[in-house]
Amino acid sequence: MTQPERKEHLAEVMAQISALMDERGISQAELARRMKTDRFVVNKALSLAVDVRTSTLVAMLKALDSHLTIEPNAQPDVAQSHNN
C-alpha cells in the first residue's frame, strides 16, 4: 500500500469516527477525557495533522465503545459494538 492509499484509508476511518461522535453527541473534549488524554491529541488525529498511531486509534474506538472491521478489498468500516 502506498502512502497516499494509506492516508486515504485512514481519512475514511477518521471520518467515520467523527460521524459516530456526532451521532452520539460526543465532543473532542469528551472523547479525550474518555481516552485520558488531551483534546489536542484527538484534534490532531481526527484532522490527520499527525501520523495516527495504532494505539491512538484503538483508544478512540474503545472510548466510543466501537470496533474496526476490515474486509479484503473493502473500505475500512467503523462499526458500533451495540446499538445506543
N, C-alpha and C positions, 0 to 999 in steps of 0.2 A: 504494500500500500504506500502510495506516495504521500508526502507531507500535505499537499493540498487536499487529497482524498481524506486523510486522517482528520484534518481540520474541518472538512465538510461534515463528516460523521459526528464529530464532537459538537459542532454547531447545532446539528439536529437534536442531539441528546439534550443539550442545554436549553434549546427552545422548548422541548417537551417538559423539562423540569420547570422552566418559567411558567408554562401553561398550567402545570399541576399546582404550582404555588398560587397562581391567580385564582384557579378553580377553588382552592381551599382557603383563600384569603390569608395566605402566609406571606409576610413581608420578608425582605432580605435580612432585616434585623432579627426577626423571629427565627428564620432558618439558621442564622449564625448563632443565636442563643441555643437552639436545639443541638447544634453541632459543637457547641462550646468553643467557638472561635470568633473572630472579629467580622463585622459586616463587610469590611474591606476584602476579605478572602472570598466571601460569597459573591460580591460585586465583580471582582476581577475574574472569577471562574465563569460566571454567567455571561459576562461580556467577552470572554475569551481573550482578555488582555494579558493573560499568563497561560503557560502550558499547564493545563489542569492535570494534577496528579491523580492517579487511580485512587489513592486514599481519600482525597477530597471528594471525588465523585461518589465513592462508597458512603462517605459520611453524609453527603447531601441526600442520597437515596434513603439511608437509614432514618435520617431526621424527618423525611417525608413519608416514612412507613411504606416505601415503594421498592421496586427492584427493576433491574435492567434485563431485558430479554434480547438476546442476539440470535438471529437466524441466518443461515447461509444465504448469501445473495439477497439480503433484505436490509432495509434501513433499520438502525437501532430503534428500539421501541421501549419507552419507559412505561411500565405497567404498574397500576396500583396494586398493593398487596391485598387489599379488600375494599369493598365499597364503603364510602362515607356518606 
